[in-house]
Amino acid sequence: MADHDKELEHLFAQARDARDVFPDNLAVRIETDAEAVRLARSAHKRRRTWRDRMNVIGGWHGVSGLVAASAAGIWIGFSAPAFLPDPADYFVSQDATYLVADLNLDENYLEDAE
């Protein structure tokens, strides 16, 4: 067993001592190729168009879904069902004191401000 260990250790020592020799111009060729790839990638960059932005959402299917949902929201907002209160009444026909009273706040701070 000890002989096998010595042979193995001798092989490892030889492997540590032996260095791979690369061609002299290998580093130059690698750097030249990397620079060419970098320049090619930067040349292909372009501005984002509406089509690119629309593809992020999901194409025509996604945009049409967003348009339909927006139209339904606007429709429900303007012609709400009878059991829902009309939100426009809160802003148009009521005065500010009624809105403050609706918030159930302590109104003493208003007297201090005057």
C-alpha positions as CSV (number, residue, x, y, z in Angstrom):
1,M,0.0,0.0,0.0
2,A,2.8,2.4,0.8
3,D,4.4,1.8,-2.6
4,H,1.2,2.9,-4.4
5,D,1.0,6.0,-2.2
6,K,4.6,6.9,-3.2
7,E,3.9,6.3,-6.8
8,L,0.8,8.5,-6.6
9,E,2.6,11.2,-4.8
10,H,5.4,11.1,-7.4
11,L,2.8,11.5,-10.2
12,F,1.2,14.4,-8.3
13,A,4.6,16.1,-7.9
14,Q,5.3,15.7,-11.7
15,A,1.9,17.2,-12.4
16,R,2.6,20.2,-10.1
17,D,6.0,20.8,-11.7
18,A,4.8,20.6,-15.3
19,R,3.2,23.8,-16.4
20,D,1.1,24.0,-19.5
21,V,2.6,26.2,-22.1
22,F,0.2,28.4,-24.1
23,P,1.0,30.1,-27.4
24,D,2.4,33.6,-26.9
25,N,-0.4,35.3,-28.8
26,L,-3.3,33.5,-27.1
27,A,-4.0,36.3,-24.6
28,V,-3.9,38.8,-27.5
29,R,-6.3,36.7,-29.6
30,I,-8.7,36.3,-26.6
31,E,-8.8,40.1,-25.9
32,T,-9.2,40.9,-29.6
33,D,-12.1,38.5,-29.9
34,A,-13.7,39.8,-26.7
35,E,-13.5,43.4,-28.0
36,A,-15.0,42.5,-31.3
37,V,-18.0,40.8,-29.5
38,R,-18.4,43.8,-27.3
39,L,-18.5,46.2,-30.2
40,A,-20.9,44.0,-32.1
41,R,-23.3,43.9,-29.2
42,S,-23.1,47.7,-28.6
43,A,-23.8,48.3,-32.4
44,H,-27.0,46.3,-32.2
45,K,-28.5,48.4,-29.4
46,R,-31.5,50.4,-30.5
47,R,-34.2,52.5,-29.0
48,R,-37.2,50.9,-27.5
49,T,-40.3,51.2,-29.7
50,W,-43.9,51.0,-28.9
51,R,-43.9,47.4,-30.2
52,D,-41.2,46.5,-27.7
53,R,-43.2,48.0,-24.8
54,M,-46.4,46.3,-25.9
55,N,-44.6,43.0,-26.1
56,V,-43.6,43.4,-22.4
57,I,-47.3,43.7,-21.5
58,G,-48.2,40.7,-23.5
59,G,-48.7,41.9,-27.1
60,W,-52.0,42.7,-28.5
61,H,-53.8,40.3,-26.2
62,G,-52.4,42.0,-23.1
63,V,-53.1,45.5,-24.4
64,S,-56.7,44.6,-25.4
65,G,-57.3,43.1,-22.0
66,L,-56.1,46.3,-20.3
67,V,-58.3,48.4,-22.6
68,A,-61.3,46.3,-21.8
69,A,-60.7,46.4,-18.1
70,S,-60.2,50.2,-18.2
71,A,-63.4,50.7,-20.2
72,A,-65.3,48.5,-17.7
73,G,-63.9,50.5,-14.8
74,I,-64.8,53.8,-16.4
75,W,-68.3,52.5,-17.3
76,I,-68.9,51.2,-13.7
77,G,-67.5,54.5,-12.3
78,F,-69.9,56.7,-14.3
79,S,-73.0,54.5,-14.1
80,A,-72.7,52.7,-10.8
81,P,-75.4,50.2,-9.8
82,A,-78.2,51.6,-7.6
83,F,-77.1,49.9,-4.4
84,L,-73.7,51.7,-4.6
85,P,-73.4,55.4,-3.5
86,D,-72.5,57.8,-6.2
87,P,-69.0,59.1,-5.4
88,A,-69.5,62.3,-7.4
89,D,-72.1,63.4,-4.8
90,Y,-69.4,63.5,-2.1
91,F,-67.4,66.1,-4.0
92,V,-70.1,68.2,-5.8
93,S,-73.1,68.6,-3.5
94,Q,-71.7,68.6,0.0
95,D,-69.6,71.1,1.9
96,A,-66.3,70.6,3.6
97,T,-67.7,70.5,7.1
98,Y,-69.9,67.5,6.3
99,L,-66.8,65.7,4.9
100,V,-64.9,66.4,8.1
101,A,-67.8,65.2,10.2
102,D,-67.9,62.0,8.1
103,L,-64.3,61.3,9.1
104,N,-65.3,61.0,12.8
105,L,-62.4,63.2,13.8
106,D,-62.2,65.3,16.9
107,E,-63.1,68.8,15.7
108,N,-61.4,70.6,18.6
109,Y,-58.2,71.0,16.6
110,L,-60.1,73.2,14.1
111,E,-60.9,75.7,16.9
112,D,-57.2,75.9,17.9
113,A,-56.2,76.6,14.3
114,E,-58.4,79.7,14.1
